[in-house]
Amino acid sequence: MNKRNGLLLLVFALVAVLVVLLIVAGNMAGSHTDPTNPTGGSLNSQPTNPSSPTQDSSEPTQSEPVPSTEPEPTQSQPTEPQPTETQPTEPRPTNPGDEYIGTLYTRAELEAMDTKEMGYGPGVSKDGKRPEYAVSDQQRNEKYGANFIAPDNGNIYLTFDCGYEYTATAPDGSKYRVTEKILDVLKEKNVKAVFFVTMHYCEDQPDLVQRMIDEGHVVGNHTNNHPNMPQQTIDKMVYEIMSLHEYVQEHFGYTMTLFRPPEGAYSTQSLALTQSLGYKTVHWSFAYADYNTANQMEPAKALERVTSSAHSGAIYLLHAISTTNASILGDAIDSFRAQGYHIEQFH
């Protein structure tokens, strides 16, 4: 072997050694071991657990949450008020006849009732007998709250109509209001009566109305304008009663419950309407011509007329403008009591 061949062999040998070193170095880099892993596996290899399914190493592992011993806070959701859905109401056609006039009767029911006007005159009684016409009218109309005579109970009831006030002249020339004198006598005799007033009277004589109330008398409704009631429409009758009713409530704090129809005129319809408005109708079983201030009956004659007609359950109609009534009232009360009657207040 010459010198040239020897050099070639040496080069080949060095190359071979270099190749071997590179291969070894590559293997060592691919098989690097984790010093914290006693199994000598790769860093990403997981120990196998024969009791659990093998996880795919490509899926991320999630640790199971540890149950907390603290109670989980409950979040109360604010409750929003639920909107109420109001369904639009369609206007329904109303029949005017279905309207109640007061509390008992509808307009149609009242319109169907008899409107024939019935008059009512003075009562006459002798020997203590109850007037037959008053008893028959009472039986026919009491279902409408009408009172033409009271029960046969040994009582007498005094009522006065006050459409306006009359100022009279005393013998000494002084002036006095007749109703005021009547109130003085009633107070002296300890008698309670009923005074039926009109709107004019309430507006013109408020002090006397207040005195009636203060001294325990009943104030009754005699309408606003004193019309013949059966000749009025339903609405006009309501106005005549309720306008005065509301006025007395507002100005005197007093609620009226008794009604006297002007002239005593009535119909089935007017009685029923009055009842539906919360009133009792009060007629009378005795009256006489005492209402003409320019033609007053002589006191002695009037006293005999009044006291001789006494009867059980009598409802007396006396006008408070009568000077004769004012002058005989005390004697009449004494006579009634002497005859064995009790003088009571009508309610």
C-alpha positions in Angstrom: 0.0 0.0 0.0 1.3 3.3 -1.0 1.0 6.6 0.9 -1.9 7.9 -1.3 -4.1 4.9 -0.5 -3.4 5.2 3.2 -4.8 8.8 3.2 -7.9 7.7 1.5 -8.6 5.0 4.0 -8.0 7.4 6.8 -10.6 9.9 5.3 -13.2 7.1 4.9 -12.6 6.0 8.4 -13.1 9.6 9.7 -16.3 10.0 7.7 -17.7 6.8 9.0 -16.9 7.8 12.6 -18.6 11.2 12.0 -21.7 9.5 10.6 -21.9 7.1 13.5 -21.6 10.0 15.9 -24.4 12.0 14.2 -26.7 8.9 14.3 -26.0 8.4 18.0 -26.6 12.1 18.8 -29.9 12.0 16.9 -31.2 9.0 18.9 -30.2 10.5 22.2 -32.2 13.7 21.4 -35.4 11.7 20.5 -35.2 9.5 23.6 -34.7 12.3 26.3 -36.2 11.1 29.6 -38.0 13.1 32.3 -36.0 12.9 35.5 -39.2 13.3 37.5 -40.8 10.4 35.8 -39.7 7.1 37.5 -41.2 5.1 34.6 -38.9 6.7 32.2 -41.8 7.4 29.8 -42.1 10.6 27.8 -43.2 13.9 29.4 -46.7 13.6 27.9 -47.3 10.0 28.7 -49.8 9.2 31.4 -49.7 6.2 33.7 -52.3 3.7 32.8 -55.0 2.8 35.4 -56.5 -0.6 34.7 -59.7 0.3 36.5 -60.5 3.4 34.4 -61.0 3.9 30.7 -57.9 5.0 28.8 -58.1 8.7 27.9 -57.1 9.8 24.5 -54.0 12.0 25.0 -55.3 14.3 22.4 -58.2 15.4 24.5 -57.5 17.9 27.4 -58.1 16.4 30.8 -60.4 18.1 33.3 -60.2 17.4 37.0 -63.5 16.6 38.7 -64.8 19.5 40.8 -64.7 19.0 44.5 -68.1 19.5 46.1 -68.2 22.6 48.3 -69.4 22.3 51.9 -70.6 25.9 51.8 -74.2 26.4 50.8 -74.5 27.8 47.4 -75.9 31.4 47.5 -79.3 31.6 46.1 -79.8 34.4 43.7 -83.3 35.8 44.0 -84.4 37.0 40.7 -86.3 40.3 41.0 -89.9 39.7 40.1 -91.1 42.1 37.6 -94.8 43.1 38.1 -96.8 41.4 35.5 -98.8 43.9 33.5 -102.5 43.4 33.7 -103.9 43.2 30.3 -107.1 45.1 30.3 -109.3 44.0 27.5 -111.0 46.9 25.9 -114.7 46.9 26.7 -117.0 47.5 23.9 -119.6 50.1 24.7 -122.8 48.2 25.1 -126.1 49.8 24.1 -128.2 50.6 27.1 -131.9 50.7 27.3 -133.0 53.8 29.1 -135.9 51.8 30.5 -133.4 49.7 32.5 -132.2 52.8 34.5 -133.2 52.7 38.1 -135.0 55.7 39.5 -133.9 55.5 43.1 -133.5 51.9 44.3 -136.8 50.1 43.8 -138.2 50.7 40.4 -136.7 51.1 36.9 -137.9 53.9 34.6 -139.8 51.3 32.5 -141.6 50.0 35.5 -142.6 53.5 36.6 -143.7 54.4 33.1 -146.0 51.4 33.1 -147.7 52.5 36.3 -151.0 54.3 36.5 -150.6 58.1 36.3 -154.3 58.9 37.0 -154.4 61.8 39.5 -156.2 61.2 42.8 -157.3 64.1 44.9 -157.4 64.0 48.6 -159.6 66.3 50.7 -160.1 67.1 54.3 -160.8 64.3 56.7 -164.0 64.3 58.8 -164.5 62.0 61.8 -167.1 61.9 64.5 -167.4 60.1 67.7 -163.8 58.8 67.5 -164.4 56.8 64.3 -161.5 56.3 61.9 -162.4 57.9 58.5 -163.3 55.1 56.1 -161.8 56.7 53.0 -158.5 57.1 54.8 -158.5 53.5 55.9 -159.4 52.3 52.4 -156.7 54.5 50.7 -154.2 53.2 53.3 -155.0 49.6 52.5 -154.8 50.2 48.8 -151.5 52.1 48.8 -149.5 51.0 51.8 -147.3 48.8 49.6 -145.9 52.0 48.1 -144.9 53.4 51.6 -148.0 55.7 51.7 -149.6 56.7 54.9 -153.1 58.1 54.9 -153.8 57.1 58.5 -151.7 55.5 61.2 -152.4 52.1 62.8 -155.3 51.9 65.3 -153.0 52.5 68.2 -154.6 55.2 70.3 -152.1 57.8 69.1 -152.5 61.2 67.4 -149.8 62.7 65.2 -149.5 66.4 64.6 -148.0 67.6 61.2 -147.6 71.1 59.9 -147.1 72.3 56.3 -144.7 75.2 55.8 -144.7 76.6 52.3 -143.9 80.1 53.4 -143.8 82.1 56.7 -146.6 84.4 57.8 -145.9 87.4 60.0 -148.9 88.3 62.1 -149.8 91.2 64.3 -150.5 90.7 68.0 -153.2 92.6 69.8 -150.5 94.9 71.3 -149.4 95.8 67.8 -146.1 93.7 67.9 -145.2 91.4 65.0 -144.6 87.7 65.3 -143.9 84.7 63.1 -146.7 82.2 63.4 -144.5 79.1 63.1 -142.4 80.5 65.9 -145.4 80.8 68.2 -146.4 77.2 67.2 -142.9 76.0 68.2 -143.2 77.8 71.5 -146.5 75.9 72.3 -145.1 72.5 71.3 -142.1 73.1 73.5 -144.3 74.1 76.4 -146.5 71.0 76.0 -143.6 68.7 75.3 -145.0 67.5 72.0 -142.9 66.6 69.0 -144.4 67.2 65.5 -143.5 67.0 61.8 -143.0 70.1 59.7 -143.1 69.7 55.9 -141.1 72.5 54.3 -140.5 73.8 50.8 -137.3 75.1 49.3 -138.6 78.7 49.7 -139.2 78.1 53.4 -135.7 76.7 54.0 -134.1 79.6 52.2 -136.3 82.2 53.8 -136.5 80.9 57.3 -133.3 78.9 58.0 -133.4 79.8 61.7 -136.8 78.3 62.2 -135.8 75.1 60.3 -132.8 74.8 62.5 -134.9 75.3 65.6 -137.2 72.5 64.4 -134.2 70.2 64.1 -132.6 71.3 67.4 -135.9 70.8 69.4 -136.4 67.3 68.1 -139.1 67.8 65.5 -139.1 65.9 62.2 -138.5 68.0 59.1 -140.2 66.6 56.0 -140.0 67.2 52.3 -142.8 69.2 50.7 -141.0 69.6 47.3 -138.9 72.4 45.9 -141.7 74.4 44.1 -144.9 72.9 45.4 -146.3 71.5 42.1 -149.1 69.0 41.6 -147.0 65.9 41.5 -149.1 63.5 39.2 -149.0 66.2 36.5 -145.2 66.1 36.4 -142.8 63.9 34.4 -140.8 61.3 36.2 -137.6 63.5 35.9 -139.4 66.6 37.2 -140.8 64.7 40.2 -137.3 63.4 41.0 -136.0 67.0 40.8 -138.8 68.4 43.0 -138.0 65.9 45.8 -134.2 65.4 45.5 -133.2 69.1 45.0 -134.7 69.9 48.3 -133.4 66.7 49.9 -129.8 67.6 48.9 -130.2 71.3 50.0 -131.4 70.3 53.5 -128.5 67.8 53.8 -126.0 70.4 52.7 -127.2 73.4 54.7 -128.6 71.7 57.9 -126.8 68.3 58.0 -130.2 66.7 58.1 -131.6 63.8 56.1 -135.3 63.9 55.3 -137.3 60.7 55.0 -141.0 61.8 55.0 -142.7 63.4 52.0 -146.0 65.2 51.7 -147.3 65.8 48.2 -148.6 69.3 47.5 -152.4 69.5 47.5 -152.4 65.9 48.6 -152.6 65.0 44.9 -151.0 61.6 44.0 -151.0 58.7 41.5 -149.8 55.2 41.8 -146.7 56.3 39.8 -145.9 59.3 42.1 -146.3 57.2 45.2 -144.0 54.4 43.8 -141.4 57.0 42.7 -141.4 58.7 46.1 -140.9 55.3 47.7 -138.1 54.4 45.3 -136.3 57.6 46.4 -136.3 56.5 50.0 -139.3 58.3 51.3 -142.6 57.5 53.0 -145.5 59.5 51.7 -147.6 61.1 54.5 -151.1 62.3 53.8 -153.6 62.9 56.6 -156.8 61.7 58.1 -157.9 65.2 59.3 -157.6 68.7 57.8 -159.7 71.8 57.6 -159.7 75.2 55.9 -157.0 76.8 57.8 -154.7 77.9 55.0 -156.2 81.3 54.0 -154.5 83.9 56.1 -157.1 86.5 55.2 -160.1 84.3 56.2 -159.3 82.5 59.4 -161.9 80.5 61.2 -163.0 81.9 64.6 -160.8 80.2 67.3 -163.6 78.6 69.3 -165.2 77.1 66.2 -161.9 75.8 65.0 -161.1 74.3 68.4 -164.4 72.4 68.4 -163.7 71.2 64.8 -160.2 70.0 65.6 -160.9 68.3 68.9 -164.2 66.6 67.9 -162.6 64.9 65.0 -159.9 63.1 67.1 -159.6 59.4 66.3 -157.1 56.6 66.9 -154.1 56.8 64.6 -155.1 60.3 63.4 -152.6 62.2 61.2 -153.5 65.9 61.6 -152.6 68.3 58.8 -152.4 71.9 60.1 -150.9 74.8 58.3 -148.3 76.8 60.2 -149.4 80.1 58.6 -152.7 79.9 60.5 -153.0 82.4 63.4 -156.0 80.4 64.6 -154.0 77.2 64.8 -151.3 79.0 66.8 -153.9 80.4 69.2 -155.8 77.1 69.8 -152.9 74.6 69.7 -152.3 74.4 73.4 -156.0 73.8 74.2 -156.3 71.2 71.4 -153.3 69.2 72.9 -154.9 69.4 76.3 -158.2 68.1 74.9 -156.6 65.2 73.0 -154.9 64.1 76.2 -158.1 64.5 78.2 -159.9 62.2 75.7 -157.2 59.5 76.4 -155.1 59.9 73.3 -151.3 60.0 73.3 -149.6 62.6 71.1 -146.7 61.0 69.3 -144.3 61.9 66.6 -144.7 60.3 63.2 -141.6 58.6 61.7 
